[in-house]
């Protein structure tokens, strides 16, 4: 009997062991392509957003990228598979070069990591790199790799240097983050103080100038940008290009000088998949070299005009922040409770020895990186001088043209750029970068504002221009009434979105309304909800309105996509009703029935002491019931029968007033985006605030033109605060006793939210 897996002699049947190898090769090629896609996406995003320091967003150093790279470099780990042909040997080299390229791309990503995350990722990368180097050395010793010895040796040395660069650069990340965090806070206070003095400036212009300062601070202190402009990252870019050049040299020498190599005959177990692996890895190396090459070239280009003016003593000075972490570690006490005096002394001396060794290595790495930068500058000096002279000439021509064309009001722009240099955050040794970063950051701010202008909300602007009350935001006061009961569940607070969604649902349910008017209102509210959600989310610091916001989103989703409110077809209501009052009464009845569907005990358990934690459908139904009953109550006091068209206009005005009141919080929102964030997210949030300013430029100017009453942003953040403050303001400034009586009579009907 022949057992499964054995041949007739009883030995293992290994005839099919190598059959899956081509499919494993496809797996390796796919992982290599994933690396190229990740690095290519980062490169594309950087070029698109003109971030030529190439941040790592889509392919950073983490567990996922390390796993992909481990699969992509499997050929370098394969100890005993025969690789006889030219392509086989080149694929071994390309795997090593790919590892170098990926490590160089990883450099900026360490800036966004926490301390523990840096430690774990660097250790994992170190294990992978050391394993790869050891395996390649074994293959060179056993003869699996029998050509390109010198190339392999140089690439492995570069790989170990990259590991040192990345590890010791990570030591500076906590120090620079703490330094820039304190600097940002101080500069932010200065910017706010300067902004508070500019009281007569239009809102948009004031916000634009403030955001230019915030962006300058946020961008120049961005952890990835700080690492990307460091000398070690510059050196890693040069070494990355060098490793890619080694692969190119080996490839060209193989085809142009075939006589200098003696390849073996035969075929690898990977067969035809080796060609796919080699092509995929060469593509990945070429794409991955874009980011490091740009970082290296820009660093050299920036320093070229000033490089030769420095003395060698200044150039080879090691800044304090490079070794500050190690010095602090050496000086801090050891937190170990060891009773033995000799053991305590041994541990203390060992710690000091390791700290001194690491400090010397850190200094050596920084000095080597500066040498690489100087050598790079020397080799491309003439090219950089030509580029510098060309840009100087082009700048002068552009300046002369702008002087002859622009108006006198724009002549102050250079002063603005010069003032921005006060808000550039930089490290020791980066003094020559201040003016350049200030200039480029000013241009970046204008670029993001222009992008926002291209996507301004067309239909929302039409609603605000046509319907906002000329006498103030009355709609923010009259959409709800305290005289309407909440059907025993208590009155929940309002977010900005829920009354807008409820009023819009009522408006589009009215009969005999022009379809174009309904479409314009729906599109305008859809555009408005983008801003309302941002305002609700950012200004709800205690997160008390989460359920209410979800109720608004759920209700609007049904109305916008399916013309249904909580499952009820509002188009049927409009068709079957004989007049606007019947529609509103039916909606109120439907809302009441929805509320009554919920069991009292279940409701009591959900509510507790906070009505805002009611179920989403209950909150939406409660809002519909109160607002519909308020409208019906107001109509009972009217002496004339209202038509659907007139009621639609009144509801549109009420919606526009609430939207305008909400959008007056945009300056507050923008300022919160700039300060209420951690340093890793600050650049992105300030960028989002600048884009939002461009989106809302016409809205802010429109609100200024409407001459709306000024709001105290500390008291009028939410819709409830706005209403109460405006109502108190009306009562405080009532001119006479007669008008007081009229006001109190109207308050009985119009008083809305607590």
Secondary structure, 3 states (H helix, E strand, C coil): CCCCCECCCCCECCCCCCCCHHHHHHHHHHHHHHHHHHHHHHHHHHHHCCCCCCCCCCCCCCHHHHHHHHHHCHHHHCCCCCCCCHHHHHHHHHHHHHHHHHHHHHHHHHHHCCHHHHHHHHHHHHHHHHHHHHHHHHHHHHCCCCCCHHHHHHHHHHHHHHHHHHHHHHHHHHHHHHHHHHHHHHHHHHHHHHHHHCCCCCHHHHHHHHHHHHHHHHHHCCHHHHHHCCHHHHHHHHHHHHHHHHHHHHHHHHHHCHHHCCCCCCCCCCCCHHHHHHHHHHHHHHHHHHHHHHHHHHHHHHHHHHHCCCCHHHHCCCCHHHCHHHHHHHHCCCCCCCCCHHHHHHHHHHHHHHHHHHHHHHHHHHHHHHHHHHHHHHHCHHHHHHHHHHHHHHHHHHHHHHHHHCCHHHHHHHHHHHHHHHHCCCCCCCHHHHHHHHHHHHHHHHHHHHHHHCCCCHHHHHHHHHHCCCCCCCHHHHCCCCCCCCCCCCCCCCCHHHHHHHHHHHHHHCCCCCHHHHHHHHHHHHHHHHHHHHHHHHHCCCCCCHHHHHHHHHHHHHHHHHCEECCEEHHHHHHHCCCHHHHHHHHHHHHHHHHHCCCHHHHHHHHCCCHHHCCHHHHHHHHHHHHHHHHHHHHHCCCCCCCHHHHHHHHHHHHHHHHHHHHCCHHHHHHHHHHCCCHHHHHHHHHHHHHHHHHCHHHHHHHHHCCCCCCCCCCCCCHHHHHHHHHHHHHHCCCCHHHHHHHHHHHHHHCCCC
